[in-house]
Amino acid sequence: MKILIVGAGLYGAVCAHELAKLGHTITVIDKRPQIAGNIYTHEVAGIQVHQYGAHIFHTQDPDIWAYIQQFATFNRFTNQVVANYKGELYNLPFNMNTFHQMWGVNTPAEAQAKIRAQQAELADREPQNLEEQAIKLVGRDIYEKLIKDYTTKQWGQAPKDLPSFIIRRLPVRFSFDNNYFNDPYQGIPIGGYTQIIAKMLDHSNIDVRLNTDFLTDRKTWLQDFDQIIYTGMVDEFCDYRFGALGYRSLRFETETKPVGNVQGNAVINYTDADTPYTRIIEHKWFEFGAGDPEQSVITREYPQTYIKGREPYYPINDENNNALAKRYLDFAKTQYPQVHFGGRLGLYKYYNMDQVIASALHLVSEFSR
Ligand code: UDP
């Protein structure tokens, strides 16, 4: 088959790689001047800079871990985020170190007692939103200092108006373990992410065309290919006929500092309302301080409203948006049966990289049936 893949990010590249191996003829187009979508990294001062935000690979699936390692060797990086609330430092995710720093408690039983006392305000109600879910998990003190303002900045909405699943991305544990993820496999690819995508796309059956927009020429693309895999926004693909889906955008401010070590950690979150950014990434710490000892690259991450022309980094998966996304996907399926939607934007899902790979491999398995 002649297959067009729109978007040279992780989802598109996994599909391209696997379908090319099956003997299909693949064209991959991307409107950006480079491959790799939002996992694009490039070298500055001897280290890999994550241009579209930090990406830490983690998975609980040994097959996905084995799969990604065909394309790179991973280091043993473990994400251990520090939160800065008005100069007070706390370990994340919520664990015994955090509870000790917040309340001076030393044992799991003491921490659990504190949280139980603070949960009482919910009176056994099932949490209905992010705020209630957070208070149920870690109590009001932690909610007020580490969650409320960060979440409001990140999403541009009050935690009361956000779905509770977002806060359940973060582990809560009663041990002294600062690992941000529960997954057994985690790391950063040595040499960056772009090489992974380059290797996936390096096949004689794959033709890659950059600076190429699907939507400006959609009629021709739709005519010329048997099947299309589309990783852009599903509402835009359908000309917003049912209205726009909600997305959250980000602005990254990247700076090379003439200092070897700026913050001593890969990720520091700023959880107060006054700091306009949510976090600062110091890229060299993804590689244990490698690179130029006299310089360091940092990136401040400012959440911003999504408007056309900006990058839609996050879907806002509340009930209304999810229902609308389903309506779009159902509509597209009947109107364009040859088009398959995939990735964070195509499926309107807050996917991590491992979920993107699993989902792409699933689509490929449907093709080969
Ligand atoms: N969160 C928070 N405080 C933090 C970090 C995260 O309240 O210091 C909340 C916030 O609502 C955020 C969610 O937890 O959107 C998920 O965080 P994660 O780090 O998984 O977000 P991502 O890295 O995908 O932006």
Boltz pocket constraint, residues with backbone or C-beta under 6 A from the ligand:
constraints:
  - pocket:
      binder: B
      contacts: [[A, 83], [A, 92], [A, 146], [A, 147], [A, 148], [A, 150], [A, 151], [A, 154], [A, 166], [A, 167], [A, 169], [A, 170], [A, 269], [A, 271]]
      max_distance: 6.0
